[in-house]
């Protein structure tokens, strides 16, 4: 499943989607950035409540398919701008992290 297909299927809000055809290989959920850096896999859809600039750096470092900010966490304008600048797929949802993980698991 591609990032754009997931966004459409789940009704995700698109913050930045420069690479809509990126294939999601797996999912990962976590909010401790150092843990995510050591354990997330390339091509994953990362579910997190974190919304600081470091999520973009981690997504770029790991080469993630996308970052999905869950639970209605507010994404600051500077983080949205950085995602666009760094060409990171950044999406948002009101769904709890667990529910978003279930959706990703079912769809990919």
C-alpha positions in Angstrom: 0.0 0.0 0.0 1.2 3.5 -0.8 1.2 6.5 1.5 -1.6 8.2 -0.6 -3.7 5.0 -0.6 -3.4 4.8 3.2 -4.3 8.4 3.6 -7.4 8.0 1.5 -8.4 4.7 3.1 -8.2 6.0 6.7 -9.1 9.6 6.0 -5.8 11.1 7.2 -5.1 14.8 7.0 -2.2 15.5 4.7 0.3 17.9 6.1 3.1 17.1 3.5 3.0 14.5 0.8 5.8 15.0 -1.6 6.1 11.2 -2.3 2.6 9.9 -2.4 3.6 6.7 -4.2 6.0 5.6 -1.5 5.2 2.0 -0.5 4.7 1.3 3.2 6.6 -1.8 4.2 5.7 -2.0 7.8 4.4 0.1 10.8 6.1 1.4 13.9 4.7 3.2 17.0 6.8 5.0 19.5 7.4 8.4 21.1 10.9 8.1 22.5 13.0 9.4 19.6 16.2 7.6 20.5 14.3 4.4 20.7 12.6 5.0 17.4 16.0 5.7 15.8 17.4 2.4 17.0 14.4 0.2 16.2 12.2 1.6 13.4 12.8 0.2 9.9 13.2 1.9 6.5 9.9 2.2 4.7 7.8 2.2 7.8 4.7 4.2 8.7 5.6 5.8 12.0 2.8 6.5 14.4 3.6 9.1 17.2 2.2 11.8 19.3 5.5 13.8 19.0 5.3 17.0 17.0 8.6 18.7 17.4 11.1 19.2 14.6 13.1 16.1 15.6 10.4 13.8 14.2 11.4 15.1 10.7 15.1 14.4 11.3 14.3 10.9 12.6 12.1 10.2 9.6 14.8 11.4 7.2 17.5 9.4 9.0 15.5 6.1 8.9 14.1 6.8 5.4 10.5 6.2 6.6 7.6 6.0 4.2 5.7 8.5 6.4 5.1 9.9 9.8 1.5 9.8 11.2 0.9 12.2 14.1 -1.9 10.6 16.1 -4.4 11.6 18.8 -5.0 15.1 17.4 -1.5 16.3 18.5 -1.1 19.8 17.2 1.6 20.1 14.5 3.4 23.4 14.6 3.7 25.4 11.4 7.5 25.2 11.5 7.4 21.4 11.7 5.0 21.3 8.7 7.3 23.6 6.7 10.3 21.5 7.6 8.5 18.3 6.4 7.8 20.0 3.1 11.4 21.3 2.8 12.9 17.8 3.6 10.3 16.0 1.5 8.9 13.9 4.3 5.4 12.5 4.1 3.7 13.9 7.2 0.1 13.0 8.0 -2.2 13.5 10.9 -5.2 11.9 12.6 -7.5 12.2 15.6 -7.4 8.5 16.0 -5.6 7.1 19.1 -2.2 5.6 18.3 -3.4 2.1 19.0 -6.3 2.5 16.5 -4.1 3.9 13.9 -1.7 0.9 14.3 -4.6 -1.4 13.9 -5.6 0.3 10.6 -2.0 0.2 9.3 -1.7 -3.5 10.2 -5.0 -4.3 8.4 -4.2 -2.4 5.3 -0.5 -3.1 4.6 
